[in-house]
Amino acid sequence: MSERIKIKNKKASHEYFLIERFVAGIQLTGTEIKSIRAGKATLADSYCAFTEMELFVKNMHISEYKMGSYNNHEPKRDRKLLLTKRELKKLSGKVKEKGFTLVPVSLFINDKGLAKLEIALAKGKHTYDKRESLKQKDSQREIERSRDF
């Protein structure tokens, strides 16, 4: 593999404080992994939710594989995330606390060719927090520009 596939959720860091990150495997079908390798996935409006003691990523859009026939997948189906029992217990306890949620941050293919989803335990930002983070980002950009000259 010459180029790395990494699909990011740019809204996540703007909308939330990312507290703790986890890397989870995803249960996919054959045409889904082919579409991800082609870079045809979006994490824009996706989120993670527990169903009983299993964690699912919902609303993640993986486009249909153009070479797929009648075996093609449904683009926005719920996909099971693969984590250890200890991680699932820890996350479910944290999510039950007020203000915490699980947000997909990035989707990538690891060295073994497996699709992995980086999720983060997150707490929502208020509008003044968002403005403050934008100011910090702009000032950091200005510092980087001044160093280049």
JOLINZI-V332602 format. One record per helix or strand of 2 or more residues. SS is the DSSP state (h for helix, s for strand). FROM is the first residue (numbers start at 1). TO is the last residue. If there is no record, write none. Layout:
BEGIN
SS:FROM:TO ; SS:FROM:TO
END
This chain:
BEGIN
s:6:8 ; h:10:15 ; s:16:26 ; h:30:37 ; s:41:42 ; s:47:51 ; s:54:58 ; s:61:62 ; s:79:82 ; h:85:96 ; s:100:109 ; s:115:124 ; h:127:148
END
